[in-house]
Amino acid sequence: LMNDKELLGANAAIEGGTFIAVLLGTIIGTLAAKNGEWQLIAVLTISVAAIGTLSGTLVPKTGAAAPDLKITKNIFASTRAQLKNAWGTDLTRWTIIGISWIWAYGSISISQFPVIVKDHLGGDPSVVTLFMTCFSVGIGFGSFLCSRLLKGSISARLAYPALAALTLIGVAIFLLIPEAKEVDTLMTMEAFISIPLNWVMLGLLVLAAIFAGMVIVPFYSILQHETARQQRSRMIAANNIINSGFMATGAIIAAILLTIGLTTPQVMLITGLANLAILPSAKRLNAQLGT
């Protein structure tokens, strides 16, 4: 629906909106569950689904991009064929790897926030909410900043430095997180932000989210722009499947690392260093696009 100059901005709006929605849903759901308001949760969930359904009907019709496509009822065969197609070209493979990794990076990081806040920083649930807010806002800001810096150009040139920055930030966060400790009373948000060092931690968290947003938005735009119209929706579907696989695998690996005795800060360090493995894909993609 977007022309080339609008594509980055549109993806920035989607990514920023997605993480803000996740944040709002988490906060509202947590408060409702804490008060035992299960009927309210049901009403809100159904209401959001209804709003999404109605919004979807407002999307302009584009017509069938591949009218001769034959749909098979065997979802496993069709899924396998589409994944093979997505993995078959360097451009789509490198792009999907980058997108999938950022989703895995974000999900692993967010899942460790409660443990870091409670066991290592002595914060209560309001501090966890603060962490999630900083991360979500950072993703949104990074998405729009990326769009502004690239000025609508479909390019991967920001991905390499952003991934390198995520690695350095991961090391810095690891060095700043104190050892786990038991405390009688957990700090409220007000008490937490009164400690200057904690502002450094929050700042690093925001920076990590900003750089993550600067990777995922151009990669989504590249995947959409460089894929033929008759294959685009199936390529996005394959991307979503691989995203889910990366997120599930990341969660499993993190759980295994914790089970064998690694600490949460060490898992965060490994997650940060894992960005180095994505650097070659970012470099090759940028070279292939010539941007």
N, C-alpha and C positions, 0 to 999 in steps of 0.2 A: 504493500500500500504506500510505502514511502519512496521518495526518490533518493538518489545517492547521497545528496547533501543532508537529508533528513534522517538517514538511517542510524547514524551514531546517536543523535539526540533521542530518537525513539527508543533505542535499546537502553540508553541511560535512564530514561523515564521508567521503563519496565523493570530494570534491575533495582533501581532505587525504590520504586514502589513495592516490589516484591519483598525486600528486606524490611521495609517499614511495616508492611502488612504482617510479616512474621513476628516482628517485635510487638505490634499492637495486639495480635492474637495471643501471643505468649503472656503478655501482661494481664490482659482482660481475663483470659482463661485461668491464669494462676489465682487472680483475686477471687474469681467466681468459685473456683474449686476450694480455695481456702475457707470460704464462707459456706461451703456446702450447697451452693445454689445450682444444683444440677439441671433443674428445669430451665434456668436462665441460659446455661451453656447450650442446651438443646435448641432453644429459641434463637440464640445468636448464630449458631452453626447453620441452621436451616435458613435463616435470614441472609447470611453471607452467600450461601449457595444460590438462593433465589436472585440476589443482586447480580451475582456473576453470570447466571443464566440469562437474565434480562439484558445485561451489558453485552453479552456475546451476540445477541440478536441484532445489536446496533452496528456491528462491524460490517462495512460495505462488502457486498458480494463481489467476488473476483472471477467466478466461472471456473469450470474444471480445467486444471492445468494439464492433466494427462487423461483425456477422455477415453483413450483406448486401453488404459491400464486394466489388467485383469486381476481381480482381488481373489486370493485363495482363502478358503476357510481354515486352512492349517496355519494358525498364528505362529507356530514355532518355525515352520519352513519359511514363511514370509519375513519373520523377524531375522532369522539367520541370513536370508538373502540380502536384506537391507543393511544389516551390520557389515556383511562382506563388502557390499557396495560402498558404504561409508569409509571403510578401512582401506579401500582399494586405491585411493589416490593420496599422494603426499599431502596436498593442501588440506583436504577434509580430515585426514588422520591427525595431523599436527594441531589443527584448529580444535577438533573435538577433545584431544588430549588436554590442551590448555584449559578449555572450558570445564571439563570434568574434574581436573585437578583443583581448580579454584573452588568448586562446589565441595569437594572432599576436604580441602583445607579449611573452609569455613565451617563445615559441619563438625569436624574434629575439634577445632578451636572452641566453638560454642559449647560443645558437650563437656569440655574441661573447665569452663568458667565456674560452675558451682563448687567444684572441689578446690580450685585455686583460691576462690574468694573465702570459703569457709575455713578450710584446713590450713592454708598458707598465709592468708591476709587477715583472717579473723573478722570477716565481714558477714553481715546477715543477708537475708534474701533481697533486701532493697539494694545492696551493693551488686548482687548478681544482675538485677534489672539494670543498674547503671552500666555495667559492663556490656550487656546486650544492646543497650541504647547507643553507647559509643560505637560499637561495632556496626550496628545497622545504619546509623547516621553516616559513619565513615564510608561504608559501601556506597550509599547514595551520593555522597559528596564526591567520592572518587569517580563514580560513573559520569557525573555531569562535568567534572573537571577534565576527564579524558576527552569528552566530546568537545569541550572548549579548546583544549590544547591542540587537538588534531584538526580543528576547524572544519569538521565534516568529512575529512579525508579518510577513506577506508584503508587503514594502515595498521601494521603490527609493530611499529617502531618503538612504542612505549612498553611493550610486553617484557622485553629483556631487562631493561633497568628496573622495572617494577618487580619482577621476580627476584632479581638480585637484592633489591631493597627488602623484600619479604624475608629473605634468608638472614640478612643482618639484623632485622628487627626481631626475628625468632631467637637469635643468640642473645640479644640485649634483654628480651623479656625473661629468658632463662636465668640470666645472671642477676636480674632484679628480684625474682620471686624468692622469698625467704623460705627457710625450712618449715615443714609442717609443725604445727604446735597446737596444744590444747589450751583453750581460753574459757574462762567461766562465763563471760558475757561477750557476745558478738557485737561488733561495731555497727552502728547505723550508717546510712549514707552520709549524713552530716558529719559524723565523727571521722568517717573514712576520708572524705575530701579535705578535712582539716589538716591532714598530714601531707606535707609538700612532696615527699617521695612518691606518694600514691598518684599524684598528678602526672608524674613522669610515666608511670605504668599506664594510666589512661591515655596519655598522649601517644605512646607507642601502639596501643591497641587501635586508636583511631587511624594512625598512619598505616598500620597493617591493613586495615579495612579499605582505606583509600587506594593503596597500591593494588589490592585484590580487585577492586572495582575498575582500575585502569587496565587490568588484563582481560577481564571477562567481557566487557562491553565491546572493545574492538574485535575480539575473537568471534563473538556472536554476529557482529556486523559482517565480518569477512565470510563466515559460513553462509549467511543469507545472500550476500552479494555475489559470491563466486560460484554458487550452485545454480544450475539451470532450473528455470521455473517449474518444469514438469517433474523435477525430482526434489524440489526444495522442502516440501512438507514431510516427505519420507526421510530426508536427511536430518531435519530437525527432530523427527521421531527417533531416529537412530542415535542422535546426540543425547536425547533425554534418557534413553535406555542405558547408554554407556555412562552418563552422569550418575545414574542410580547405582550402577555397578561400582564405580569409583567410590561413591559415598559409603556403600555397604562394606566394601573391602577396607576402606580407611577405618571405619568404626571397628571392624573385626580385628585389624592389626593393632589399633590402639588398645583394645580390650586385652589382646594377647600380651602386649608389652607390659601393661599394668599387672596382669596375672603373674607374669614371670618375675615381677619384683621391681620394675622400673617405676619411678615416681611420675606424677603428673607433669612437673616442670621438665623432666627428661623427655616425656612424650611430646610436649610442646616444642622442645629443641629439635627433636627428630623431624617433626612436622615442618618446622621452619627450614631445616637443612634440605628437606626433600624438594624444596623449590629448585634446588640446583639441578635436579634430574629433568626438570621441564625446560631449562634454559636452552638446550640444543634445539628443541622443537620450535621455540620462539625465534631463535636465530635463523633456522632454515625457512620458517614461514615468512619472515621479513625479507629474506633474500629472494625467495620465490616471487613474492609480490612486487619486489623492486621498490619498496617504500622506505 
